[in-house]
Amino acid sequence: MNESASISIEREKLKKIIDEAKNGCDSAVEELCRYLYVKIYGYVFYRIKHREDAEDLTSEVVLKIIKNLKNQRGNFYAWIYKIAGNAVIDYYRRKRSGFGISYEDLPQELPSDDNHKEILQVDRLKEAMANLTKEQADVITLRFIQEYGIKEVAQIMKKSVGAIKVLQFRALKSLRDYFKRKGYEIKD
């Protein structure tokens, strides 16, 4: 699998692949699966923090997307992230009676990073993100981890660009305030 090729699918090419996949073209379905896996995995992993479960859940989400592709209408990204978000909620419901993340669920290390300083920074970020509202955490995840633009985040979250800017501003302010309270160094 060539991840860099699947990640760099341009919008027009993606639309063509989606249309071909909807019409049953096997090679288009295969290419779309590779593209979706890369997109969805980062989103799912960030939410559940467990590599194997994220891989399994991502595969389930991709299959569900492909299975329901013919019914897809409107913004493609909003649709796939809605499916992924619902799958994460279902994951936690299956895991225990309610939805929520406890500190024990978080990994002690990143899957492929043995740099202690980065691990410590990620732990601090996870700790700080736990203090945000779900919407604020979603905006931070989509903007800075998934690297979507403001307009794309607005479409995915079905909110106005202004609302996303406000959520982002408040989330960043909350994170900054949290880090200052804890005495962590902040680089602007």
Backbone bond lengths (Angstrom), bond angles and torsions (degrees), N, CA, C in turn:
res aa  C-N    CA-C-N  psi(-1)  N-CA   C-N-CA  omega(-1)  CA-C   N-CA-C  phi
1 M - - - 1.450 - - 1.525 108.30 -
2 N 1.307 117.01 129.22 1.449 123.19 178.70 1.518 108.62 -97.16
3 E 1.359 116.46 94.36 1.464 120.76 -174.42 1.518 112.43 -64.52
4 S 1.339 116.85 -39.02 1.460 117.79 -177.96 1.521 111.11 -64.53
5 A 1.320 117.34 -34.84 1.467 120.22 177.53 1.520 110.52 -69.33
6 S 1.332 116.91 -40.60 1.468 119.13 -178.40 1.521 111.78 -70.64
7 I 1.336 116.94 -32.40 1.455 120.17 179.97 1.523 110.94 -71.43
8 S 1.322 116.73 -33.86 1.461 119.80 -172.69 1.528 113.94 -91.97
9 I 1.314 117.20 20.51 1.464 119.43 176.90 1.522 108.19 -62.54
10 E 1.320 116.26 125.09 1.462 119.58 179.19 1.523 109.32 -75.55
11 R 1.320 114.77 159.01 1.470 120.25 -176.70 1.522 113.01 -56.40
12 E 1.317 117.04 -44.47 1.470 119.07 -179.39 1.522 111.00 -65.27
13 K 1.318 115.54 -42.27 1.458 119.33 178.38 1.528 109.74 -64.97
14 L 1.328 116.23 -40.00 1.462 120.16 178.78 1.524 110.54 -61.80
15 K 1.326 116.53 -43.89 1.468 119.79 178.48 1.524 110.40 -60.15
16 K 1.323 116.71 -41.64 1.466 121.00 178.83 1.536 110.41 -63.68
17 I 1.321 116.13 -43.35 1.467 120.63 179.56 1.530 110.29 -63.63
18 I 1.330 116.46 -42.31 1.472 120.59 178.53 1.521 110.10 -61.27
19 D 1.339 116.43 -46.37 1.469 120.30 179.25 1.527 111.25 -60.59
20 E 1.340 116.67 -43.42 1.467 120.38 179.14 1.526 110.95 -65.81
21 A 1.335 116.45 -39.84 1.467 120.33 178.90 1.528 110.65 -64.78
22 K 1.335 116.65 -39.01 1.467 120.53 177.25 1.526 111.23 -61.74
23 N 1.330 115.64 -30.06 1.468 120.87 179.61 1.525 113.07 -89.46
24 G 1.340 117.26 6.61 1.456 120.67 172.77 1.515 116.60 91.82
25 C 1.321 119.46 11.36 1.464 122.10 178.90 1.531 109.30 -71.37
26 D 1.347 116.54 114.84 1.464 121.34 -176.00 1.524 113.21 -60.17
27 S 1.331 117.58 -42.47 1.472 119.46 -178.54 1.534 110.71 -66.67
28 A 1.326 117.62 -34.59 1.468 121.09 177.13 1.528 110.36 -68.34
29 V 1.322 117.09 -40.24 1.470 121.01 177.55 1.527 109.47 -62.21
30 E 1.325 116.79 -43.78 1.464 121.40 -179.75 1.532 110.88 -62.53
31 E 1.324 117.05 -45.81 1.465 120.85 179.50 1.526 111.02 -65.27
32 L 1.314 116.92 -40.41 1.460 121.16 178.40 1.533 110.64 -64.24
33 C 1.316 117.26 -39.51 1.473 121.01 177.71 1.526 111.00 -59.91
34 R 1.332 116.60 -45.54 1.470 120.08 179.39 1.528 110.70 -61.66
35 Y 1.316 116.61 -44.27 1.462 121.89 -179.81 1.534 110.61 -62.91
36 L 1.322 115.91 -48.17 1.462 120.73 -178.83 1.520 111.72 -62.93
37 Y 1.334 117.05 -39.87 1.456 120.26 -178.16 1.526 110.30 -58.30
38 V 1.322 116.11 -46.47 1.462 120.39 -179.48 1.528 110.69 -63.64
39 K 1.326 117.28 -44.90 1.467 121.53 -179.10 1.531 111.88 -64.13
40 I 1.311 116.13 -47.36 1.464 121.21 -173.43 1.529 112.00 -75.98
41 Y 1.333 117.92 -34.87 1.468 120.35 -176.35 1.531 111.84 -56.40
42 G 1.320 117.42 -48.14 1.465 120.06 -178.61 1.520 112.06 -59.42
43 Y 1.304 115.44 -41.31 1.463 121.50 179.48 1.534 110.18 -64.25
44 V 1.318 116.39 -47.49 1.466 121.26 -177.41 1.529 110.58 -68.43
45 F 1.338 117.29 -45.93 1.466 119.99 -178.27 1.523 110.98 -59.43
46 Y 1.321 116.84 -42.61 1.453 119.59 -178.84 1.527 111.19 -60.99
47 R 1.308 116.93 -30.39 1.456 120.73 -177.64 1.534 113.28 -83.92
48 I 1.335 118.42 -35.36 1.468 118.58 -174.91 1.524 113.47 -108.45
49 K 1.307 118.19 -15.28 1.470 123.36 171.07 1.530 114.64 59.90
50 H 1.303 117.31 27.62 1.464 120.51 179.22 1.527 107.32 -137.90
51 R 1.339 116.38 113.83 1.457 121.54 -170.45 1.521 113.45 -56.77
52 E 1.320 118.07 -51.64 1.464 120.30 -176.42 1.530 111.83 -64.56
53 D 1.337 116.10 -43.64 1.466 119.24 178.01 1.528 110.93 -64.52
54 A 1.330 116.47 -37.95 1.475 120.15 178.59 1.525 110.68 -64.69
55 E 1.330 116.65 -39.71 1.469 119.93 177.92 1.529 110.55 -63.58
56 D 1.324 116.20 -46.66 1.470 120.51 179.78 1.528 111.35 -62.88
57 L 1.323 116.01 -47.30 1.459 120.30 -178.23 1.529 110.94 -65.22
58 T 1.323 116.58 -38.59 1.468 120.17 177.64 1.520 110.34 -62.01
59 S 1.320 116.97 -42.76 1.470 120.35 177.74 1.527 110.91 -61.08
60 E 1.332 116.63 -42.64 1.469 120.35 177.76 1.527 111.13 -61.48
61 V 1.332 116.12 -43.34 1.469 120.82 -179.29 1.523 110.43 -63.94
62 V 1.329 117.02 -45.32 1.468 120.74 -179.71 1.528 110.03 -60.87
63 L 1.327 117.09 -43.86 1.467 119.99 178.47 1.530 111.36 -62.51
64 K 1.320 116.40 -41.05 1.467 120.19 178.74 1.529 110.61 -63.93
65 I 1.322 116.48 -40.92 1.468 120.72 178.29 1.520 110.12 -62.28
66 I 1.328 116.80 -47.78 1.469 120.81 -178.92 1.528 110.05 -62.96
67 K 1.337 116.33 -42.97 1.462 120.92 -179.11 1.532 111.76 -61.40
68 N 1.333 117.16 -35.54 1.466 121.89 -176.35 1.525 113.38 -103.65
69 L 1.314 117.01 12.20 1.461 121.81 -175.24 1.522 113.08 -57.50
70 K 1.321 116.57 -38.76 1.470 119.56 -178.38 1.527 112.26 -64.90
71 N 1.334 117.26 -23.40 1.466 121.32 -179.84 1.526 113.12 -89.63
72 Q 1.330 117.63 -5.34 1.463 121.71 -175.85 1.520 111.38 -68.52
73 R 1.335 115.27 131.31 1.461 122.59 176.52 1.527 107.74 -135.47
74 G 1.296 117.76 154.29 1.463 121.08 176.00 1.515 112.53 80.69
75 N 1.327 115.62 -154.35 1.462 122.11 -176.76 1.526 111.06 -67.63
76 F 1.324 116.25 119.64 1.458 122.23 -176.91 1.530 111.43 -62.03
77 Y 1.344 116.69 -45.40 1.463 119.75 -177.45 1.526 111.84 -66.16
78 A 1.316 117.33 -41.25 1.466 119.87 177.07 1.526 109.66 -59.46
79 W 1.320 116.14 -40.97 1.463 121.69 -178.87 1.526 111.52 -65.00
80 I 1.346 117.68 -48.42 1.472 118.97 -176.78 1.521 111.53 -68.19
81 Y 1.339 117.42 -37.12 1.459 118.92 179.63 1.524 111.91 -74.13
82 K 1.303 117.74 -26.61 1.469 120.74 173.85 1.537 108.97 -66.23
83 I 1.325 116.44 -44.30 1.469 120.66 177.60 1.527 110.06 -62.45
84 A 1.330 116.74 -44.96 1.467 120.42 -179.94 1.529 110.96 -63.75
85 G 1.324 116.83 -42.88 1.464 120.45 179.04 1.518 112.25 -62.15
86 N 1.322 116.32 -42.24 1.467 120.23 177.21 1.522 111.18 -64.59
87 A 1.330 116.96 -36.73 1.471 120.55 178.76 1.527 110.77 -65.55
88 V 1.323 117.18 -38.14 1.467 120.77 177.74 1.529 109.89 -64.91
89 I 1.323 116.62 -43.43 1.468 120.37 177.69 1.529 109.93 -60.70
90 D 1.322 116.95 -45.36 1.467 120.74 177.81 1.525 111.38 -61.80
91 Y 1.319 117.43 -37.80 1.469 122.48 177.97 1.530 109.88 -57.22
92 Y 1.325 116.56 -48.50 1.464 119.61 -179.59 1.522 112.10 -70.40
93 R 1.308 117.57 -32.19 1.464 119.63 176.16 1.524 110.37 -65.13
94 R 1.330 115.86 -40.92 1.466 119.51 177.53 1.520 111.05 -67.86
95 K 1.310 116.23 -36.81 1.460 121.01 -176.25 1.529 111.66 -67.75
96 R 1.307 115.26 -38.54 1.466 120.56 175.24 1.520 108.07 -157.19
97 S 1.275 117.15 169.93 1.466 121.56 -171.24 1.516 114.71 -59.01
98 G 1.311 118.37 -31.75 1.463 120.22 -178.10 1.507 111.59 -116.91
99 F 1.328 116.18 171.28 1.455 122.11 177.17 1.513 108.63 -96.46
100 G 1.290 116.37 131.21 1.449 120.30 177.31 1.507 109.98 168.44
101 I 1.292 115.57 163.15 1.456 120.82 -179.56 1.513 107.16 -119.81
102 S 1.307 116.21 126.18 1.446 119.18 175.21 1.524 108.02 -102.02
103 Y 1.301 116.31 160.38 1.461 120.22 -178.57 1.526 111.02 -60.10
104 E 1.323 117.19 -31.76 1.464 120.59 -179.70 1.527 112.25 -64.55
105 D 1.335 117.31 -24.93 1.460 121.09 -179.59 1.520 112.69 -74.05
106 L 1.322 117.28 -18.49 1.455 120.09 -174.90 1.522 110.35 -79.89
107 P 1.341 117.69 141.61 1.456 120.04 -179.70 1.520 110.49 -69.71
108 Q 1.306 116.74 154.18 1.453 120.98 177.32 1.525 111.35 -79.72
109 E 1.332 116.82 -24.14 1.455 121.29 -179.66 1.512 109.72 -140.59
110 L 1.326 115.44 160.60 1.455 120.67 172.50 1.518 108.68 -74.39
111 P 1.321 118.55 149.88 1.451 120.78 -176.12 1.524 114.91 -58.82
112 S 1.332 118.67 -40.11 1.456 118.57 -173.45 1.522 112.06 -125.74
113 D 1.312 119.27 25.91 1.450 121.09 -176.02 1.516 109.57 -131.87
114 D 1.336 115.67 117.90 1.455 118.08 -179.92 1.525 111.39 -106.31
115 N 1.298 118.10 14.05 1.452 122.68 178.29 1.528 108.25 -79.28
116 H 1.330 116.59 111.33 1.468 122.17 -174.45 1.525 112.40 -57.61
117 K 1.319 117.46 -40.99 1.462 120.48 -177.75 1.527 111.21 -63.32
118 E 1.329 116.89 -42.50 1.462 120.23 178.92 1.523 111.00 -67.98
119 I 1.325 117.59 -38.82 1.466 121.11 177.95 1.527 109.72 -60.80
120 L 1.325 116.28 -43.38 1.458 120.99 178.70 1.527 110.66 -62.61
121 Q 1.341 117.43 -42.00 1.462 120.79 178.84 1.529 110.99 -64.22
122 V 1.313 117.06 -41.21 1.464 120.69 179.20 1.524 109.80 -65.08
123 D 1.326 117.31 -42.13 1.468 120.36 177.35 1.525 111.14 -60.07
124 R 1.319 116.29 -42.25 1.468 120.15 178.92 1.524 110.81 -65.15
125 L 1.328 116.56 -40.36 1.464 119.97 179.15 1.525 110.52 -64.80
126 K 1.340 117.64 -43.94 1.470 120.59 178.44 1.526 110.49 -60.01
127 E 1.319 115.46 -42.41 1.459 120.90 178.95 1.532 110.29 -61.38
128 A 1.315 116.99 -44.40 1.466 121.61 -179.95 1.526 111.57 -68.91
129 M 1.337 117.08 -40.12 1.471 121.33 -178.83 1.523 111.26 -63.70
130 A 1.316 117.20 -27.82 1.467 120.80 179.26 1.529 111.29 -64.24
131 N 1.337 117.16 -18.45 1.463 121.41 179.74 1.524 113.29 -90.07
132 L 1.330 117.69 -3.87 1.461 121.52 179.58 1.522 110.42 -87.71
133 T 1.330 115.74 159.65 1.462 119.19 171.26 1.525 107.85 -70.09
134 K 1.327 117.74 163.89 1.459 121.21 179.05 1.525 110.58 -58.95
135 E 1.333 116.94 -43.58 1.471 120.31 -179.61 1.521 111.44 -64.04
136 Q 1.336 117.24 -41.49 1.460 119.93 178.21 1.528 110.58 -63.60
137 A 1.328 116.70 -43.80 1.468 120.54 178.91 1.524 110.81 -63.15
138 D 1.331 116.97 -38.98 1.468 120.44 177.73 1.523 111.14 -62.85
139 V 1.336 117.02 -43.22 1.466 120.34 179.50 1.528 110.20 -62.80
140 I 1.319 117.32 -46.42 1.470 120.58 179.92 1.526 110.22 -61.73
141 T 1.327 117.14 -42.90 1.464 121.13 179.17 1.522 111.16 -62.14
142 L 1.312 117.06 -50.18 1.467 120.52 -177.47 1.528 112.05 -68.03
143 R 1.324 118.30 -39.43 1.465 121.28 -177.12 1.524 112.40 -75.20
144 F 1.323 117.58 -47.34 1.456 119.70 -168.39 1.523 114.83 -106.99
145 I 1.312 118.03 -19.53 1.464 120.29 177.35 1.523 109.49 -100.27
146 Q 1.333 116.87 -47.60 1.465 120.73 177.11 1.534 111.93 -83.99
147 E 1.331 117.40 -13.87 1.467 124.86 175.12 1.533 114.07 62.72
148 Y 1.329 116.51 41.55 1.458 120.99 174.11 1.522 109.38 -87.41
149 G 1.323 115.77 154.17 1.455 121.64 175.11 1.521 110.29 -78.18
150 I 1.327 115.21 167.55 1.469 121.35 -179.05 1.529 111.08 -56.95
151 K 1.332 117.28 -46.30 1.470 120.54 -177.83 1.527 111.12 -62.83
152 E 1.337 116.62 -40.91 1.468 119.97 179.56 1.526 110.87 -65.46
153 V 1.329 116.51 -41.87 1.469 120.33 178.48 1.528 109.72 -62.72
154 A 1.325 116.46 -40.50 1.469 120.50 178.47 1.529 110.67 -60.73
155 Q 1.325 117.12 -42.14 1.466 120.46 178.51 1.523 110.94 -66.66
156 I 1.324 116.74 -44.90 1.463 120.91 -178.52 1.532 110.75 -61.55
157 M 1.337 115.76 -43.40 1.464 120.23 -176.74 1.527 112.88 -89.41
158 K 1.343 116.14 -1.54 1.464 122.07 179.64 1.527 111.46 55.83
159 K 1.340 114.87 50.20 1.457 122.69 177.68 1.521 108.26 -133.58
160 S 1.314 115.99 166.63 1.466 119.84 177.50 1.527 109.76 -74.84
161 V 1.323 115.54 159.06 1.464 120.86 176.93 1.526 109.37 -58.94
162 G 1.326 117.00 -41.43 1.461 121.03 178.65 1.521 112.52 -60.28
163 A 1.322 116.75 -41.82 1.472 120.82 179.11 1.528 110.66 -63.96
164 I 1.328 116.74 -39.06 1.471 120.57 178.80 1.521 110.00 -66.06
165 K 1.339 117.02 -41.35 1.468 120.32 178.55 1.526 110.92 -61.78
166 V 1.330 116.68 -40.83 1.465 120.68 178.63 1.530 110.09 -65.67
167 L 1.335 116.95 -46.58 1.471 120.29 178.52 1.526 110.84 -59.37
168 Q 1.329 116.56 -43.78 1.464 120.61 -179.90 1.529 110.39 -63.72
169 F 1.325 117.38 -45.97 1.459 121.60 179.91 1.530 110.56 -58.68
170 R 1.324 115.99 -48.70 1.473 120.17 -178.66 1.528 111.67 -65.21
171 A 1.330 116.32 -38.99 1.468 119.97 179.26 1.523 110.48 -64.94
172 L 1.328 117.08 -46.53 1.464 120.41 179.82 1.526 111.01 -63.95
173 K 1.330 116.87 -38.63 1.465 120.41 176.99 1.529 110.07 -64.12
174 S 1.321 117.29 -43.28 1.470 120.71 178.38 1.522 111.11 -61.96
175 L 1.335 116.42 -42.90 1.467 120.05 178.83 1.532 110.31 -63.60
176 R 1.333 116.32 -46.01 1.467 121.15 179.76 1.529 110.33 -60.09
177 D 1.333 117.55 -46.86 1.466 121.69 179.10 1.525 111.01 -61.50
178 Y 1.327 116.49 -41.36 1.466 120.77 179.56 1.528 110.35 -61.36
179 F 1.333 115.75 -47.44 1.465 119.84 -178.84 1.528 111.15 -63.79
180 K 1.331 117.83 -38.30 1.469 120.96 178.13 1.523 110.55 -64.84
181 R 1.355 116.58 -43.79 1.471 120.55 178.72 1.521 111.44 -59.61
182 K 1.318 116.16 -37.50 1.465 120.90 -178.85 1.530 112.49 -81.76
183 G 1.343 116.48 -8.42 1.460 120.26 179.65 1.520 113.78 80.02
184 Y 1.338 117.53 18.71 1.462 121.07 178.85 1.522 109.70 -81.47
185 E 1.313 115.66 146.36 1.462 121.45 178.31 1.524 109.66 -69.97
186 I 1.338 115.72 135.51 1.462 121.29 179.73 1.515 108.12 -119.77
187 K 1.335 115.40 127.51 1.467 120.57 176.28 1.513 108.06 -106.59
188 D 1.322 117.20 125.75 1.472 120.55 -179.93 1.491 112.02 -89.15
